């Protein structure tokens, strides 16, 4: 994946179509769930990746980004 620059924009309206809301994890292990958010303890943030396919397609493929350099 290319470098992602996160630029904060006040009151931004996220697009409803044409994106995959891709989760980013610290490591390959997605085990352990936080009771407060329901996310994995390795979850960092989700980023919007432009796509012509539905979110369902990418979710079924198990697509996620990983911060770890070594796996």
N, C-alpha and C positions, 0 to 999 in steps of 0.2 A: 504494500500500500504506500502511496506517496505521503509526504509530510502533510499533516493537517494543521492549518492555522485556525485557531479559535479566536474569532473577533466578536466581542460582546456588542450587541445592538439593542438599545432600549426599546421596549414595547414591540418587538419583532413578532410578526404573525407567521408561524411555521407553515410550510406548504402542506396540503392534505393529500396530494397525489404526486407521482413521479419521484418519490424518494423511498429509500429503505432506512429505517431507523435502526442503525447497526450498533449493537452493544460493544463496549470496549472492556476487556478484562485485564487484570494485572498478570495473571499466569494462565496456563492452559486448563488448570483445574477450576471447574465451575461449581464445585461442591460447597456446601455450607450456605445456609440461607439466613439472612437477617430477618428477625421477626418484625422489625419496624417498616421495612420497605418491600420485603419479599424477594429482593435481589440477592444474587450470590455475594459472599463476602469479598470476592475478588472483583466485583463489578466496579467500574470507574465512572463511565458516562456513556451516553449514546450519541452517535453522530448521524447526521442526515447524509446519505450517499445517494446521488442521483441515479435513477434506474428507469428502464422502460418496463420492467417486470413488477409484479405485485409483491407486497411485503411477504405474503404467504409463501411465495416461491423461495425467498431467501431464508425464511424461518425454517421451512422444511429441509433445506440444505444445511442448516446449522451454521450459517455464516456469522462470524464474529471477528473482531479485531483483538489482537493480543499485544500487550506492552512488552512482554518478555523478549529479550534478544536471543536467548538460547532456549531451544525446546527439544 
